[in-house]
Amino acid sequence: MSLEMEMPEGLNLEALFAVRRIAWLRRQRVTRIIIDGDKLRQAREATGLTMRALAERIGVSAPYLCDLEKNRRTATDATILKLIDALKEPQE
């Protein structure tokens, strides 16, 4: 059985992307996490990173990150964990 879960309204990326949360979702048999592209973009902009800079930081292409922000693709767990680290603090 495959379950999907969309990001609940009002939940920020950092809360959703916590490693413990992903582990809990896996134990609940959630097989795919769908992030809201608009919230991903807002989180990226809040840190002061350009799309290209964030893509380089997490090791993906800018077009892939663009697709995530436009809800055309879903992120892998590995990409989600990299996004957690990259979006934790504003960049100077």
Secondary structure as a PSIPRED ss2 file (coil, helix, strand):
# PSIPRED VFORMAT (PSIPRED V4.0)

   1 M C   1.000  0.000  0.000
   2 S C   1.000  0.000  0.000
   3 L E   0.000  0.000  1.000
   4 E E   0.000  0.000  1.000
   5 M E   0.000  0.000  1.000
   6 E E   0.000  0.000  1.000
   7 M C   1.000  0.000  0.000
   8 P C   1.000  0.000  0.000
   9 E C   1.000  0.000  0.000
  10 G C   1.000  0.000  0.000
  11 L C   1.000  0.000  0.000
  12 N C   1.000  0.000  0.000
  13 L H   0.000  1.000  0.000
  14 E H   0.000  1.000  0.000
  15 A H   0.000  1.000  0.000
  16 L H   0.000  1.000  0.000
  17 F C   1.000  0.000  0.000
  18 A C   1.000  0.000  0.000
  19 V H   0.000  1.000  0.000
  20 R H   0.000  1.000  0.000
  21 R H   0.000  1.000  0.000
  22 I H   0.000  1.000  0.000
  23 A H   0.000  1.000  0.000
  24 W H   0.000  1.000  0.000
  25 L H   0.000  1.000  0.000
  26 R H   0.000  1.000  0.000
  27 R H   0.000  1.000  0.000
  28 Q C   1.000  0.000  0.000
  29 R C   1.000  0.000  0.000
  30 V E   0.000  0.000  1.000
  31 T E   0.000  0.000  1.000
  32 R E   0.000  0.000  1.000
  33 I E   0.000  0.000  1.000
  34 I E   0.000  0.000  1.000
  35 I C   1.000  0.000  0.000
  36 D C   1.000  0.000  0.000
  37 G H   0.000  1.000  0.000
  38 D H   0.000  1.000  0.000
  39 K H   0.000  1.000  0.000
  40 L H   0.000  1.000  0.000
  41 R H   0.000  1.000  0.000
  42 Q H   0.000  1.000  0.000
  43 A H   0.000  1.000  0.000
  44 R H   0.000  1.000  0.000
  45 E H   0.000  1.000  0.000
  46 A H   0.000  1.000  0.000
  47 T H   0.000  1.000  0.000
  48 G C   1.000  0.000  0.000
  49 L C   1.000  0.000  0.000
  50 T C   1.000  0.000  0.000
  51 M H   0.000  1.000  0.000
  52 R H   0.000  1.000  0.000
  53 A H   0.000  1.000  0.000
  54 L H   0.000  1.000  0.000
  55 A H   0.000  1.000  0.000
  56 E H   0.000  1.000  0.000
  57 R H   0.000  1.000  0.000
  58 I H   0.000  1.000  0.000
  59 G C   1.000  0.000  0.000
  60 V C   1.000  0.000  0.000
  61 S C   1.000  0.000  0.000
  62 A H   0.000  1.000  0.000
  63 P H   0.000  1.000  0.000
  64 Y H   0.000  1.000  0.000
  65 L H   0.000  1.000  0.000
  66 C H   0.000  1.000  0.000
  67 D H   0.000  1.000  0.000
  68 L H   0.000  1.000  0.000
  69 E H   0.000  1.000  0.000
  70 K C   1.000  0.000  0.000
  71 N C   1.000  0.000  0.000
  72 R C   1.000  0.000  0.000
  73 R C   1.000  0.000  0.000
  74 T C   1.000  0.000  0.000
  75 A C   1.000  0.000  0.000
  76 T C   1.000  0.000  0.000
  77 D H   0.000  1.000  0.000
  78 A H   0.000  1.000  0.000
  79 T H   0.000  1.000  0.000
  80 I H   0.000  1.000  0.000
  81 L H   0.000  1.000  0.000
  82 K H   0.000  1.000  0.000
  83 L H   0.000  1.000  0.000
  84 I H   0.000  1.000  0.000
  85 D H   0.000  1.000  0.000
  86 A H   0.000  1.000  0.000
  87 L C   1.000  0.000  0.000
  88 K C   1.000  0.000  0.000
  89 E C   1.000  0.000  0.000
  90 P C   1.000  0.000  0.000
  91 Q C   1.000  0.000  0.000
  92 E C   1.000  0.000  0.000
